[in-house]
């Protein structure tokens, strides 16, 4: 892991500390996402933010600007992965199916090789989540994929300064286990409903107590987290595959009024009308070798195009579920959706601006616009071509990946453990020992 010389700074403050001299990337084909493509374009960044984007002929550069020749290249926003497991973190344990107080903040290793592999794939923002073996497995963490020494430096922040993230939920077969876990889909939904009813009661007691501390109920971390969901601070990121499971999620979201992003959604094409009617965002996984579990047997790359056909292009995003799909192959997922009928415009938005909005980060990242974070990637060709390589990844105005650098090339092309100096010391440990 490459370390920066300054530590202990909130991620939302970092852009002002980046390069002092403006940089202008000149001559590339620029894909702003929120605007039409620009041939022979210019992207100007300063102090970690975008200060200008436009055609070379009409963009005036500051006098002290350093120019970077990117003629023949393609520039686009850094990719936003709404569902990743990089960082080696484990959340909830086997003690209960509902554990909303668990935080991925306390579990992610920010020096894990997965973050470097994600950079090599052009991923600059990640939603790192716990697994899907629980109905409620805890609070996710939104990370800005920089090279730093502590998890606190990677975190996006809520307005109150606390680490930003959503709430991971799941249904279907993953959470059906031996007691105390549910054994059926019906029981699964009942347990979730009971948890939210309890959180509503906890919220009512807090409201009734007002500023009188003596009347407040005992602090309950699980209910505190669910109240944040009920109040819209935390978005629910919900693992779901089968069509009936998708409808169960929509039913619960309507009943309790929480915001939800549906993840995986293998059967989205079967219930596209219901998803669009509910205005539920979908973070889809599109794989070139379907399989893995029975409830995902009908996964179809047409799901994205079916949502688009219904006028809901803003509901479409993609994710890696890394290692399910290697983060270095993220662009390929959108290409597969295009092959199945999705437009190029929606496919590219589904890697950038749409997922950024699903994380409440659309005002910061996801498009190349003046004032946004200088998170972008340099490609050597069309982003939807299997032959295209990510050449550089920039985060907050700092280059974090460069294919021309031998060490970075190892992250881009190596296999499991590539680039880890001490990887050999773990050769004899199983998964349980390294948790």
N, C-alpha and C positions, 0 to 999 in steps of 0.2 A: 504493500500500500504506500502510495506517495503521500507524504505528509506536508501540510502547509505550515509556515512558521508562526501563525497566530492561531490561538485556540480560544475556546469559551466565548464565542460570539454567536448571537442568535442568527439563524439562517435568513430571517427577513431583513436583517441589517447588512448582510454580506455584500450585496451588489455595490454599495458605495465604497467598498474597500478594494475593488478590483482595479484593473489597469488605469493609470493616471492619464495616459495619452490616448486619444481616440484611435480606433482601428477601423479601417474601411476595407471591406472585402469586395473587390472590384471585378466585374466581368462575368460573374456566374449567372446561371438561370436560377432565379429566386422563386420559391414557392411560399408565399406568405400565409397561405391557408385561408385567412379571412378576406383576401383580395385576390384578383387574378394574378397568374404567373407573370414574372417580369424577366424578359430576356435581356442580357447584358445589363444586369442589375448591380446595385450597390447596397451593402448592408453596413451601417456605421454603428459601432458600439463604443460606449465610454462609461467607465466606473460601473461596469457590470450590467448596464442597461442598453437597450436599443435607442439610439437617438435619431436615426433616419433609415428609411428603406425605400428604394425607388429605382428608376432607370438611371444609368450612368450619365446620360446626356442632360438630365434635369436635376441631378442631386449635387448641391454645393457642399464641398467638404470643408471642415474647419482647417485653418491654416497649418496647424501642427499635427495633422492626421498622418498616421503611418498607414501606408497602403499595403494590402495583401492581394497578390494576383491570384484569382481563382477562376480565370477564363477556362471554359470547358467543363467546369464543375457544376453541381447542383447544390443549392443551399435551401434548407427547410428547417422548421422549428425542431428542437429536440423532442424525441418521442416520449410519450407519457404512458406508462404501464400501470393500469388500474388494479392489477392483481399479480403480485409476485411473492415469492417465498425466499428470495435471496437474503443472505445474512445469517442463515443457519438458526433462526429463532424458533423456539417452540413456545406455544401459549398455554391454553388450558390443558389440564391433566385429566386423569381417569376418574377423578373423585365425583364429578357431577356433569350433566349435559349442558348446564347453563352457567357460564362463568364470565359475565360482562365486566368484572373488575380487573381482569387480566389485561396487562398492557404489553404490546409488542415493543414499546420503548425500552422495557426492561429485559428484552430477550434477543434483540438483533445485534449481531457482531458487525460493526461498521467497517471492519478490516477484512471481511470475508471476500473471497475471490469473486463471488457472484456479482458484486457491485462493479468490479473491473470488467467482467464479461458484459454486463449490461451497458457500460460506457462504450465498449467496443461495438455494440449493436446500435448505438445512437440513443440509448435510453437515458434521459436526463432527470426525469421525475418518476418516482415509484410509490405505489401503495403497497406496503409490505404487510402481509396478513398471516395470521395463524392458520392452522389447517381446518378442514371441513368435517372433522369427526364429531363436532359438537353442534348443538342447536344454536348456541351463542358461545363463541370461543374467545371473545374479548375485543379490545380496542386495537384497531390497525394503526399504522404510522405512515405518514406521508413524508417522503424523503427527497431532498434535492441531491442528486447523485454527484457529489463533489468528493475530492480527496482530502479527508480530514481525519482527526484522531479520535473523536467521540461522537456518539449518536446524537447528542444535543446539538452539535454543529450541523448535522444533516437535516434536522427537522424543519419542516414548515411550521408556522405558528398561527394559532388562533389569535383573534384580536386581543384577547386577555393575556397573551404571551405563553399560554400552555401549548405543549406539542400537539400538532394537528393530526387528526386521523378520523376514521369512521368506526363502525361496529361490524364485526364479522359474524354472519349468521349462515346457517346451512339447513337444508332439509333433504329428503330423499333417503337413500340407503346408507349413506356414510354415517349418519348419526344414530342409526338403528343398531344397537348393541345390547349386551347383557345389562341387567339392572345395575346401577340406577339409571341407565340410559333407556330411552323408549324402545319398544319393540315393533311399533307400527307407525304409519304415517299419521293416523288420527291422534295417537297419544303425543306424537311429536308436536303437532300444532297446538294441542291442549296445554302442554307445558310452556310453550312460548306465550300463549295467551295469558296464562296464570302469571308469568313473570312480568308482563306489561301491565296487567291489572294491579299487581303489587306496586309497580313503579308509579302508576297513576295515583295510588293512595298515598304513597310517600311524598309525591309532589304536592298533593292537597294539604298534607300535614305541614309541610314546609311553608306553604303559602299562608296557612292559617296562623302559624307562629309569627310570621313577619320578622321583625327585628328583635323579638323577645327570645333570647337564647334558651331560657328556662323551659319554653314550650316546644322547642324543636325536638323532633324524634332523634334517637341515637343515630350517629352517623352510619350510613350503610353504603359502602363503596359500590356494590353491585347496582343498587337502586339509583345512586348518583349518576352512574354511567348511562343507565336506561332513561333517566330523566333528560339527559343531554340528547338522547335519540328522540324522545317525545317532543322536545322543544326545538328540534331541527338543527341543533348544533352539529351533531354527528349524523352522517349519512349511513344507512345500513347497506353493507356490501354483502349480498345474499347469494351464496352458492346454491344453484338449483339447475336441474337438468330436464326432468320429464314434464310434459305439458301440464299434468294435473298438479305437480309440485309448484310450477310457475304460478298457476292460478291461486294456489294456497298462499303464496307470498303476497300476491296482489290483494287478496282478501284481508290478510292481516295488516298490510300497510294502510288500506282504506279504513279498517276498524280503528286503528290506533293513530292514524295520521302521520306516520313516519315517512321520511323520504327514503327511497330505495334505488339501488342500482342492482339489476339482475346480472349475475355472473355465470358464465358458461352458456346457459340457456340453450342446450342442445336442441330442444324442441321448439325454439322460438318461431320457426316457420309454421308450426301447427296452430299457435295461438297469437299470431301477429296482430290480429284485430284487437284482441283483449289488451295486449301490451300497449299498443298505440292509444287505445281509449283511456288507459290508466296513466299515460304519459310517463311510463317507467323506462328509464334508461337501461340499455343492455350492453354489457361488456362481454363480447363474444369471444370464444376460442375457436379458431378455424385450423384444423389439423389436416395434414396430408396423409396420415395413416390412422383413421378412426379406430377406436377400440378402447379397451381398458375397463369398462364397466357396462353392465347390461342396460342401465337407465340412460346411457349415452349412445345407444346403438343407432338411433335415428338422427344423430348430429348431421347437419347439412350446411354446406357453405352458402346455400341460398338464403339463410336466415337474414343476413344483413340486407340483401337486395329486397326481400319481402317487406322489411320495415321501411326501406327507402321508397318502395312503390306506394306505400300508404302515406307518404308525405312526412315521414318521421326521420329524416336523415340525421337530425341532431341527437337522436336516441342511440345511434350506432357508434360503438367503440370496440376496440380489441384489447386482448391482454395475453400475456405469455404463460401465466401460472408457472413460471420458471421453477423447476426444470422440466415441466411437462412440455413446454416449448422453450428451447434455449433462447435467452434474450438476444443473442446475436442473430437470430433468424426472425426477429419481430416484423420487419418490413415484408417478409415473405407471406405473413398471415393476411395482410391487406391485399396482397396480389392474388391470393387464392380466392378471396371474396370477390374481387373484380372478375376473375375468370368465371365465377358463378353468377355474374350479372350485376354486381354493384358498380356504381359509377366511380371513376378515378377520384373525383372531387370528394365524395363521401368517404372513400377508402382512406385518403390521406388525412381528412379531418378526423377519422376514427382512430388514427394513431397519435393525434396531436391535440387539436382544440376541443373536440368532443370529450375525450377522457379528462382533459384538464377541467372542464366544466363539471364533470361528474365528481371531481374531488374538491369543488369550490375554489379552484385555482385558475379559472379562465381569465381573470384579470391580471394574472402574473405570467402565465406561460401558455404554450399551445399554438401561438401564432407569432409571426414576425411583424410587430407593430411598435411604433414609437412609445417609449415609456415602459415596455415590458422587459422582463429579465432577458439578458443576452444568453439564452439557452438555444443553441442551434447546432446543426450537423452539416458537414461538408461531404458530399457524395461524389463518386467518380462517374455517375450515370443516372439513369432514371430510377427513382426510388422503388418502383414496382418491378424492376428487372431482377431476375435471379442472379445475374452476373454483376450487379452493382455492389460496390464495397463502400462501407463507411470509412472515410479517410481521416476525418477529425471530428471530435465531439467537444463542444464548448459549453461550459456551465457558469452562469453568472459572470461572463466575460473572461473566464479562465479556460485554457485548453486542458482538458483532462484525459483526452485520448488522441494519439497521433499514430496512424498506421506506419508511418515512416520510422518510428522509434522501435527498435528491436524488442524492448521490453513490452511495449504496448501491443506489438504484433503477436507476441506470445499469448496475450489475453485474447486476442481476436481469433487465433487459429488453434490454440492448444486445447486439450481435452480437460477432463476433470482434474483439478489440482494444479493445472499448468501455472507456473509463475509463483507458486507457494514455496518459499525457501525451505520450510520445515515440513513439507507434506509427507516426506518419507517417514518421519517419526510417528505418523498416525497409521502406518500400514497395517498394524495388527489390531486396531480398535474397531469394534463394531459400532453401529449407530447409537445404541444405548449408552456406550461409554463416552461419546463425544457430545452428548446433549448438554 
